[in-house]
Every structure is written in structure tokens, then in C-alpha cells.
Amino acid sequence: MKRYSFIFFGILMAFSANSQNETDALRYSYLNYNGTARYAGLGGAMGALGADMSAISMNPAGMGRYSRSDFSFTGDLTFTQSKGAYDGNTLNASKANFNVSNVGVVFVKPISFEKATLWKYFQFGITSNRTNDFHGRTNIEGKNNKSLLTSYTNYLNENNIPLNETSDFYEGLAFDASLIVHDSLSGVYTPWYNEYDAEIEQTKRTVTRGAQYQTDIAFSGNYNGKLYVGGSIGFPRIRYNTSSTYTEKFVKVDSVYDTEGFSMKEDVSTEGSGFNMKLGLIYAPVKFLRVGIAVHTPTWYSLTDQYSTQITSDFTDNYYDAIKPSPDGDFNYRLKTPGRVMGSIALLYKKRGFLTFEYEYVDYTSAILKDELGVSKSDNFDVSNSTASTIYQGASIFKAGAEFRLTNFWTLRGGYAYYGSPIKDEQAQVDASRTNFSGGIGYKNRNFSLDMTYLRSQWKEESYLYDPSLVTATIVDRTLNNFMVTAGFRF
């Protein structure tokens, strides 16, 4: 049985282990930067401030603000919570994870005062920042009168799929497990349950793991303490894994041959790496004002998916019970995620504190999937790329932060970030925007700094268990709680 893309259109797809589609393109384009505790504590609005390992990843000119060499690393304890609502039922789930969200080093080279130049310092740095967190757990439960098996047979019948060409990962497994029937004379597929008087208990348990990181190699310079310029070469990497178990239990069973239920286990893992570049500058026309601007090129990824499924059937007559695993699948492809432009401004009050604001724009419609040879208009991706341009949109990101020095050593800060929805309003039942609130404290002396931050991120997701014409939408409220500590050492 040959492999093919099994796609039911919705905002997010449920069963598409062997389909690299617009959902994957959005997942790796919609970044939520963590990084250092100070960066997160200020809402990420540090493009005009600099002198921070994570600020460098957004505006490499910020490295020009360093006058001494520096090394820092950040530990991040994450708690995720979800509320999955389906068919009037709501289930909670949670997951915890510890990671290192930032590590970096900057080397500073002072310019000799004996030379006739206004360049004061040059800097070289290497930083690694966590740009996305995929850890989470979701539980969904509800009742329906239409089975996943009906979506399978509808798809097969509408597309006149021969039995020997059904998917080794979905419909073919269901047939092998005796859950759907094929009439060899008419070519019609039928699900093995009573479609006219069905009451089905449906559950889905999903666990996701992994993250996106980016390592930047950056260069910068300080011109007369007023103009800071910088550029970087970035090497992002992706590690994503999702494991889900979908179960149906048929409440009404009238015959010894009836299906009592079945389950489908699905595992997908994605790994890959990419390349991008960034340019930025910061200008300080007067002491109390700094203005920053940065441009990020698109990121070009090479990715590999590995996937497998397994269907287990349960009949009234246990003789027909079956466990049918799929083969191990893998697929290589490419992805171009959108570039970014951002502008920022910081208002400083002597040496006591500041207010900082940042605006960023991302066009999510420009994400493009390509095959291993770099072709986007192919059988694998032409439909997905067209769908992405139809349901996605450009979105704005607003960030704001404030910091106040309590004493010569201690600082208090807070931040806010709003990520505009990447999905058009007419294409979604929920607002897919994201909101971050953060706050923290920091200690700093001449050679050492310690920053601590709490960040809370909230958003909604809309998805479908399978064909949206057969099921209602599942709405998931997600919350991400981060506790970050950054230690820095100057030398």
C-alpha cells in the first residue's frame, strides 16, 4: 500500500503524521522567545537597549553596548497547563520541564586611544537561545455519533481509492484491523459500526516535547558611544515530538460481530537545522533616548520527519480483535519560515530606570514548504502552501518593558508582550493571539549579575479530531509558566 498525504482541512490537523502541511509551517514560524531572565522580564523589548545575550538574538547591534567581556547562562523551569474543551466537556492536563534557555559569551576588544578613530569597541559573540517550547500535555473527551472510521471511508469513497493504495498509516490499518469493509464489486468502503444509531465516547491524550533553539555568531561595533552596529549568522535547530492516543468506545452494541471500540496510537518526531542572517543598529541621539532597528532574513530549514501509527481493534467477539502497527516512516523536506522586521525605542531616566517599547512584524503567509530538492509546487506541498496563504496572515507583535533601580545593586522590572494572531479571523473560531506577562528582579555588581524572572504566557488553539464536517472543534486554552534564573560573569 503506497504512502500518501492524508489531510483534512481545519485550522490544525489531528491525524497527519505523514503529512508535512501548513500546520508544521506555522508551528516553526510562530516563535515565543525565552532566553535570559532579564530579556523575558522586560517582555523581550530590548532591541534598543542591548548588552544582553538574548537581546543580541533580536538586534545584533545590542552587542555593541558591551564594554567588557561577558559570559552568562540561564536555567528555566517550565510548567504547562491546558484545558481541552470538546462537545461541552473540559479536561485539564499539565506537564513540567527543565531546560537551559540561554548560554552565551561576548568578547570585547577596546580600540587603542592612540589611534585617530571614533570607534571605541569591537565585539564578537556566540549565543544560544531557546526560541520555542513544545512541551505540553492535552486531554480531550466527548461524545459523538460519527466515528473516525466514517471520515476514513468518506475519503476513500470520494477519491475512489483502490484497496491496494490505501494508507499504510491510517485507512489501510483500519481495514487490516477489520474496522472498515471493502466491497470488491462496487468498490465502496463501509465503516464497521451502526452509523444510524451510534453513541461514541471519544478521547484523545497527547504529549508533546521538544524545542527550537538558535545559535548566533555575531559581530558588532561601538562608534563614539552613539551608534552601535551589528550583524549575525544564525543556525537554528528544531527538535519536536508528539505522541497521541485516540480512542473510541461504542456505547450501543447489538451484535456479537459489532465493534466495541478501537484505539489509534500515533508518534511523530521532527528534527532539523537551518540558516538565517540578521542586521541591526542602535542610535542614541541624546542621553535619554535610544532607537533600534533590526532585520531578520527568512530561515531556511532542512527537516526530517519520522512517524508511525498503530490501530488496536476491540470486538464483541474477541476472535476478531487485532493489533495492527504501521511500518516506520520517514520523510525529508525543506521549510522557509518568514523574515522579520522590528523597531524599538528606549526612554532612559538618568541611571535610575527606563521604559522600552518594541514593534515586530511577521508575514506568516510567506512560509513555504518544499521537497528535498527544493521544489515547492509538487504533489506533496502545492496544496499546503496554497492553504497557508489562504488561512494565515501577517501579524504584529508589541512588546513593552520597564526597569527601576531600587539600590546601587538591586533592580526591579516588568514586561508585557502581545503576539497578534497568525490566523485570519474568518478562518478561526477563536482568537489565536498570544499574551505574555512577566516580572522579576536583578542583582548586579562590577563582576557578577543574577536575574530572576517569572513569565506567564496564555493563548488558545483550535483543532479537530478529524474531518471538521463530522466533529465540532476542540478549543484548548494553554498556559505556560516560566521561572528563569540567569547568572552572568564579566571578565
C-alpha positions as CSV (number, residue, x, y, z in Angstrom):
1,M,0.0,0.0,0.0
2,K,1.6,3.3,-1.1
3,R,2.2,6.3,1.2
4,Y,0.1,9.4,0.5
5,S,-0.8,12.6,2.3
6,F,-4.0,12.2,4.4
7,I,-5.2,15.8,5.0
8,F,-8.5,17.0,6.4
9,F,-8.6,20.8,6.3
10,G,-9.0,22.6,9.6
11,I,-7.1,25.2,11.4
12,L,-4.9,22.4,12.9
13,M,-4.9,18.9,11.7
14,A,-5.4,15.9,14.0
15,F,-4.1,12.8,12.2
16,S,-1.4,13.8,9.7
17,A,1.8,12.1,10.9
18,N,3.0,11.6,7.3
19,S,1.7,14.9,6.0
20,Q,4.0,17.9,6.2
21,N,1.4,20.6,5.9
22,E,0.6,24.3,6.7
23,T,0.3,23.4,10.4
24,D,4.0,22.5,10.5
25,A,5.0,25.7,8.7
26,L,3.1,27.8,11.3
27,R,4.5,25.8,14.3
28,Y,8.1,26.6,13.4
29,S,7.4,30.2,12.3
30,Y,5.4,31.3,15.4
31,L,8.3,32.0,17.8
32,N,8.0,32.8,21.5
33,Y,11.4,33.8,22.7
34,N,12.5,32.8,26.2
35,G,16.3,33.5,26.6
36,T,17.7,35.3,29.6
37,A,15.7,36.2,32.7
38,R,16.3,40.0,32.1
39,Y,15.1,39.7,28.5
40,A,12.0,37.8,29.4
41,G,11.4,40.1,32.4
42,L,11.2,43.1,30.1
43,G,8.8,41.4,27.8
44,G,11.5,41.0,25.2
45,A,11.5,44.7,24.4
46,M,15.3,45.1,24.4
47,G,16.1,45.9,20.8
48,A,17.2,49.5,21.7
49,L,18.9,48.5,24.9
50,G,21.3,45.6,24.2
51,A,24.0,44.4,26.5
52,D,22.1,41.1,27.0
53,M,22.7,37.7,25.5
54,S,19.1,37.3,24.3
55,A,18.8,40.9,23.1
56,I,21.6,40.1,20.7
57,S,19.5,37.4,19.0
58,M,16.9,40.0,18.1
59,N,19.1,43.0,17.4
60,P,22.8,42.1,17.0
61,A,23.7,45.8,17.4
62,G,22.9,45.4,21.0
63,M,26.2,43.6,21.5
64,G,27.9,46.9,20.8
65,R,26.7,48.0,24.2
66,Y,29.2,45.7,25.9
67,S,32.3,47.4,27.2
68,R,33.6,44.3,29.0
69,S,33.7,40.6,28.0
70,D,30.8,38.6,29.5
71,F,29.5,35.0,29.9
72,S,26.0,34.0,31.1
73,F,23.7,31.1,31.2
74,T,20.0,30.7,32.1
75,G,18.1,27.9,33.8
76,D,14.4,27.7,33.0
77,L,11.8,25.7,34.9
78,T,8.6,25.4,32.8
79,F,5.1,24.4,33.8
80,T,2.5,24.0,31.1
81,Q,-1.3,23.7,31.6
82,S,-4.1,23.1,29.2
83,K,-7.9,23.0,29.3
84,G,-9.3,21.0,26.3
85,A,-13.0,21.7,25.6
86,Y,-14.8,19.3,23.3
87,D,-18.5,18.6,23.0
88,G,-19.2,20.5,26.2
89,N,-16.6,18.6,28.3
90,T,-13.4,20.2,29.6
91,L,-10.4,18.3,30.8
92,N,-7.2,19.7,32.4
93,A,-3.7,18.5,31.9
94,S,-0.2,19.7,32.9
95,K,3.5,19.0,32.3
96,A,6.8,20.2,33.8
97,N,10.2,20.6,32.1
98,F,13.6,22.0,33.0
99,N,15.9,23.4,30.3
100,V,18.7,25.8,29.7
101,S,17.1,28.6,27.7
102,N,20.3,30.6,27.1
103,V,24.0,30.4,27.2
104,G,26.4,32.8,25.6
105,V,29.7,34.6,25.7
106,V,30.8,38.0,24.3
107,F,34.4,39.1,23.8
108,V,35.2,42.8,23.8
109,K,38.2,44.4,22.1
110,P,38.8,48.0,23.1
111,I,40.2,50.3,20.4
112,S,43.5,52.0,21.2
113,F,43.1,55.6,22.2
114,E,46.4,56.3,20.4
115,K,44.6,55.8,17.1
116,A,42.6,58.6,15.5
117,T,39.3,56.9,15.4
118,L,35.8,57.3,16.9
119,W,35.3,53.5,17.1
120,K,35.5,52.7,20.8
121,Y,35.0,48.9,20.9
122,F,34.5,45.8,18.7
123,Q,32.7,42.8,19.9
124,F,32.5,39.1,18.9
125,G,29.9,36.8,20.5
126,I,28.3,33.4,20.4
127,T,24.9,32.9,21.9
128,S,22.3,30.1,22.0
129,N,18.7,30.9,22.9
130,R,15.5,28.9,23.2
131,T,13.0,30.4,20.7
132,N,10.1,28.0,21.1
133,D,8.9,25.5,23.7
134,F,6.9,22.5,22.5
135,H,6.4,20.8,25.9
136,G,2.8,20.2,26.8
137,R,0.0,17.7,27.5
138,T,-3.6,17.8,26.3
139,N,-6.6,15.6,27.3
140,I,-9.8,15.7,25.2
141,E,-13.0,13.8,25.9
142,G,-16.6,13.9,24.5
143,K,-19.4,12.1,22.7
144,N,-20.3,12.0,19.0
145,N,-22.4,9.9,16.6
146,K,-19.9,9.9,13.8
147,S,-16.7,7.9,14.0
148,L,-13.2,8.5,12.7
149,L,-14.0,5.4,10.6
150,T,-16.6,7.3,8.7
151,S,-14.1,10.0,7.9
152,Y,-11.8,7.3,6.5
153,T,-14.5,5.7,4.4
154,N,-15.8,9.1,3.1
155,Y,-12.3,9.9,2.0
156,L,-11.7,6.6,0.3
157,N,-15.1,6.6,-1.5
158,E,-14.9,10.3,-2.6
159,N,-11.5,9.8,-4.1
160,N,-12.1,6.3,-5.5
161,I,-9.0,4.9,-3.7
162,P,-8.3,1.2,-4.6
163,L,-7.8,-1.1,-1.7
164,N,-4.2,-1.7,-2.6
165,E,-3.5,2.0,-2.5
166,T,-4.9,2.8,0.9
167,S,-2.6,4.3,3.5
168,D,-0.3,2.1,5.4
169,F,-0.7,4.5,8.4
170,Y,-4.4,5.2,8.5
171,E,-7.2,3.7,6.4
172,G,-5.2,0.6,5.4
173,L,-4.5,-0.2,9.1
174,A,-8.2,0.3,9.9
175,F,-9.1,-2.2,7.1
176,D,-6.5,-4.7,8.3
177,A,-8.0,-4.4,11.8
178,S,-11.5,-5.2,10.4
179,L,-12.8,-1.8,11.3
180,I,-13.8,-0.9,7.7
181,V,-15.1,-3.1,5.0
182,H,-14.5,-3.0,1.2
183,D,-17.0,-4.3,-1.4
184,S,-14.8,-5.6,-4.2
185,L,-17.7,-5.4,-6.7
186,S,-18.8,-1.9,-6.1
187,G,-15.5,-0.6,-4.7
188,V,-17.4,1.0,-1.8
189,Y,-16.0,1.2,1.7
190,T,-18.2,1.0,4.8
191,P,-17.3,1.5,8.5
192,W,-18.0,-1.4,10.7
193,Y,-20.4,0.1,13.2
194,N,-24.1,1.2,13.1
195,E,-23.9,4.7,11.6
196,Y,-27.6,5.3,12.1
197,D,-27.8,4.7,15.8
198,A,-24.4,5.4,17.2
199,E,-23.3,6.8,20.5
200,I,-19.5,7.0,20.7
201,E,-17.3,8.0,23.6
202,Q,-14.2,9.7,22.1
203,T,-10.9,10.5,24.0
204,K,-7.6,11.8,22.9
205,R,-4.4,12.0,25.0
206,T,-1.5,14.0,23.6
207,V,2.0,14.7,24.9
208,T,4.4,17.0,23.0
209,R,8.1,17.5,23.7
210,G,11.0,19.5,22.3
211,A,12.0,23.0,21.5
212,Q,13.5,25.3,18.9
213,Y,17.0,26.8,19.6
214,Q,19.1,29.3,17.7
215,T,22.8,29.7,17.9
216,D,24.1,33.1,16.7
217,I,27.6,34.1,15.7
218,A,27.6,37.9,16.0
219,F,29.9,40.9,15.3
220,S,29.3,44.5,16.4
221,G,31.0,47.8,17.0
222,N,30.6,50.9,19.1
223,Y,31.0,54.3,17.3
224,N,31.6,57.2,19.6
225,G,29.1,55.9,22.1
226,K,26.2,56.9,19.9
227,L,26.0,54.5,17.1
228,Y,26.0,50.7,17.5
229,V,26.0,48.4,14.6
230,G,25.9,44.6,14.4
231,G,25.3,41.5,12.3
232,S,25.0,37.8,12.9
233,I,24.7,34.5,11.2
234,G,22.2,32.2,12.8
235,F,21.9,28.4,13.0
236,P,18.5,27.4,14.3
237,R,17.6,23.8,15.1
238,I,14.4,22.0,15.7
239,R,13.5,19.0,17.9
240,Y,9.8,18.2,18.1
241,N,8.0,15.1,19.2
242,T,4.3,14.3,19.6
243,S,2.7,11.1,20.9
244,S,-1.0,10.7,21.0
245,T,-3.6,8.0,21.6
246,Y,-7.1,8.4,20.2
247,T,-9.8,6.0,21.5
248,E,-13.4,5.4,20.5
249,K,-15.8,3.3,22.6
250,F,-19.1,2.4,21.1
251,V,-21.8,2.6,23.8
252,K,-24.5,0.8,21.8
253,V,-23.6,-2.7,20.7
254,D,-26.3,-5.0,19.3
255,S,-24.5,-7.9,17.7
256,V,-21.7,-10.3,18.6
257,Y,-19.9,-9.1,15.5
258,D,-20.1,-5.4,16.5
259,T,-17.2,-3.2,17.1
260,E,-16.9,-2.3,20.8
261,G,-14.1,0.2,20.2
262,F,-10.7,0.8,18.9
263,S,-7.6,3.0,19.6
264,M,-5.0,4.6,17.4
265,K,-1.6,5.5,18.7
266,E,0.4,8.0,16.7
267,D,4.1,9.1,17.1
268,V,5.8,11.8,15.1
269,S,9.2,13.3,15.6
270,T,10.8,16.1,13.7
271,E,14.5,17.1,13.7
272,G,16.4,19.5,11.6
273,S,18.5,22.7,11.3
274,G,18.6,25.9,9.4
275,F,20.3,29.1,8.5
276,N,19.5,32.8,8.6
277,M,21.1,36.3,9.0
278,K,20.4,39.4,10.9
279,L,21.4,43.1,10.7
280,G,20.8,45.8,13.2
281,L,21.7,49.2,14.6
282,I,21.1,51.3,17.7
283,Y,21.4,55.1,17.7
284,A,21.5,57.3,20.8
285,P,20.9,60.9,19.6
286,V,20.7,62.2,23.2
287,K,21.4,60.6,26.6
288,F,17.8,59.8,27.5
289,L,16.9,58.2,24.1
290,R,17.9,55.1,22.2
291,V,16.4,53.9,18.9
292,G,16.9,50.5,17.4
293,I,16.1,48.7,14.2
294,A,16.8,45.2,13.0
295,V,16.0,43.0,10.0
296,H,16.0,39.2,10.0
297,T,16.1,37.2,6.8
298,P,13.9,34.2,6.3
299,T,15.1,31.0,7.8
300,W,15.8,28.0,5.5
301,Y,15.4,24.7,7.2
302,S,16.2,21.1,6.2
303,L,13.9,18.8,8.2
304,T,13.3,15.1,8.7
305,D,10.1,13.5,10.0
306,Q,9.9,10.0,11.4
307,Y,6.5,8.6,12.2
308,S,4.5,5.5,13.0
309,T,0.9,4.6,13.9
310,Q,-0.8,1.6,15.4
311,I,-4.5,0.6,15.5
312,T,-5.9,-1.8,18.0
313,S,-9.5,-3.0,17.5
314,D,-11.9,-4.5,20.1
315,F,-14.9,-6.5,19.0
316,T,-17.7,-8.2,21.0
317,D,-16.4,-11.4,19.7
318,N,-12.8,-11.3,20.8
319,Y,-11.8,-13.6,17.9
320,Y,-11.7,-10.5,15.7
321,D,-9.6,-8.3,18.0
322,A,-6.4,-7.1,16.3
323,I,-3.3,-5.0,16.8
324,K,-2.0,-3.6,13.6
325,P,1.2,-1.5,13.6
326,S,2.3,0.6,10.6
327,P,5.8,0.5,9.2
328,D,8.3,3.1,10.3
329,G,8.0,6.1,8.0
330,D,10.5,8.9,7.4
331,F,10.4,11.9,5.1
332,N,12.9,14.7,4.2
333,Y,11.8,18.1,3.3
334,R,12.6,21.8,3.4
335,L,10.9,24.8,5.0
336,K,11.3,28.5,4.6
337,T,9.9,30.5,7.6
338,P,9.2,34.2,7.4
339,G,11.7,37.0,7.8
340,R,11.1,39.7,10.4
341,V,11.5,43.5,10.8
342,M,11.4,45.3,14.1
343,G,11.8,48.7,15.5
344,S,12.4,49.7,19.2
345,I,12.8,52.7,21.4
346,A,14.0,53.2,24.9
347,L,13.5,56.2,27.2
348,L,16.1,56.4,30.0
349,Y,15.7,58.3,33.2
350,K,19.3,59.2,34.4
351,K,20.7,55.9,35.8
352,R,17.6,55.0,37.8
353,G,15.4,53.3,35.2
354,F,13.9,53.3,31.7
355,L,10.8,52.5,29.6
356,T,11.2,50.4,26.5
357,F,8.9,49.6,23.6
358,E,9.3,47.3,20.5
359,Y,7.3,46.6,17.4
360,E,7.8,43.5,15.2
361,Y,6.1,42.4,12.0
362,V,5.9,38.8,10.6
363,D,4.1,37.7,7.4
364,Y,3.1,34.1,8.1
365,T,1.7,33.7,4.6
366,S,5.3,33.7,3.3
367,A,6.2,30.3,5.0
368,I,6.8,27.8,2.2
369,L,7.2,24.0,2.3
370,K,9.4,22.4,-0.3
371,D,10.5,18.9,-1.1
372,E,14.0,17.6,-0.5
373,L,15.2,19.0,-3.8
374,G,13.8,22.5,-3.1
375,V,10.6,22.3,-5.2
376,S,7.5,23.9,-3.6
377,K,5.0,23.2,-6.3
378,S,4.9,19.5,-6.0
379,D,2.3,16.9,-5.2
380,N,3.4,17.0,-1.5
381,F,3.3,20.7,-0.9
382,D,1.3,22.6,-3.5
383,V,-2.0,22.3,-1.7
384,S,-0.4,23.0,1.8
385,N,1.4,26.2,0.6
386,S,-1.8,27.4,-1.1
387,T,-3.8,26.7,2.1
388,A,-1.2,28.6,4.2
389,S,-1.6,31.7,2.0
390,T,-5.3,31.4,2.4
391,I,-5.8,31.0,6.1
392,Y,-2.7,32.8,7.5
393,Q,-1.9,36.5,7.6
394,G,0.8,39.0,8.5
395,A,0.8,39.8,12.3
396,S,2.2,42.4,14.6
397,I,4.0,41.8,17.9
398,F,4.0,44.5,20.5
399,K,6.4,44.5,23.5
400,A,6.9,46.8,26.4
401,G,9.1,46.8,29.5
402,A,10.1,48.9,32.4
403,E,13.0,48.7,34.8
404,F,13.8,50.7,38.0
405,R,16.9,50.6,40.1
406,L,16.0,50.2,43.7
407,T,19.6,50.5,45.0
408,N,23.0,50.5,43.5
409,F,22.8,46.8,43.2
410,W,19.2,45.7,43.0
411,T,16.7,46.3,40.1
412,L,13.0,45.7,39.7
413,R,11.5,45.1,36.2
414,G,8.3,44.1,34.4
415,G,7.2,43.4,30.9
416,Y,4.3,42.7,28.5
417,A,4.1,41.2,25.0
418,Y,1.2,40.7,22.6
419,Y,1.6,38.4,19.7
420,G,-1.1,39.1,17.0
421,S,-3.0,36.1,15.6
422,P,-1.3,34.5,12.6
423,I,-4.7,33.1,11.5
424,K,-7.3,35.2,9.7
425,D,-10.4,36.0,11.9
426,E,-12.8,34.5,9.3
427,Q,-10.8,31.2,9.3
428,A,-11.0,30.6,13.1
429,Q,-13.5,30.3,15.9
430,V,-11.0,31.6,18.5
431,D,-8.6,34.4,18.7
432,A,-5.2,32.8,18.2
433,S,-3.2,35.7,19.6
434,R,-0.8,35.2,22.5
435,T,-0.2,37.3,25.6
436,N,2.9,37.3,27.9
437,F,3.2,39.0,31.3
438,S,6.4,39.0,33.2
439,G,8.2,40.4,36.2
440,G,11.5,39.9,38.0
441,I,14.4,41.3,40.0
442,G,18.1,41.6,39.3
443,Y,21.3,42.0,41.2
444,K,24.5,43.4,39.6
445,N,27.9,44.4,40.8
446,R,31.1,45.0,38.8
447,N,31.9,41.4,38.0
448,F,28.7,39.4,38.6
449,S,24.9,39.6,37.9
450,L,22.0,37.5,38.9
451,D,18.5,37.9,37.4
452,M,15.3,36.1,38.3
453,T,12.0,36.3,36.3
454,Y,8.5,34.8,36.2
455,L,6.8,34.8,32.9
456,R,3.2,33.7,32.1
457,S,2.1,33.1,28.6
458,Q,-1.5,32.5,27.5
459,W,-3.2,31.6,24.2
460,K,-5.9,29.4,22.6
461,E,-5.7,26.7,19.9
462,E,-8.4,25.4,17.7
463,S,-8.2,21.9,16.2
464,Y,-10.3,19.0,15.0
465,L,-10.1,15.3,15.9
466,Y,-10.7,14.5,12.3
467,D,-12.9,15.7,9.4
468,P,-14.4,19.1,10.5
469,S,-17.7,18.2,8.8
470,L,-18.2,15.3,11.2
471,V,-16.9,16.7,14.5
472,T,-17.1,20.0,16.4
473,A,-14.0,22.0,17.1
474,T,-11.8,21.3,20.0
475,I,-10.8,24.5,21.8
476,V,-7.7,24.3,24.0
477,D,-6.7,27.1,26.5
478,R,-3.0,26.9,27.1
479,T,-0.9,28.5,29.8
480,L,2.9,28.4,30.0
481,N,4.6,29.4,33.3
482,N,8.4,30.0,33.2
483,F,10.7,30.5,36.2
484,M,14.1,31.7,34.9
485,V,17.4,32.4,36.6
486,T,20.4,33.9,34.8
487,A,23.9,34.2,36.1
488,G,26.4,36.5,34.4
489,F,30.1,36.9,34.8
490,R,32.2,39.8,33.4
491,F,35.9,39.5,32.8
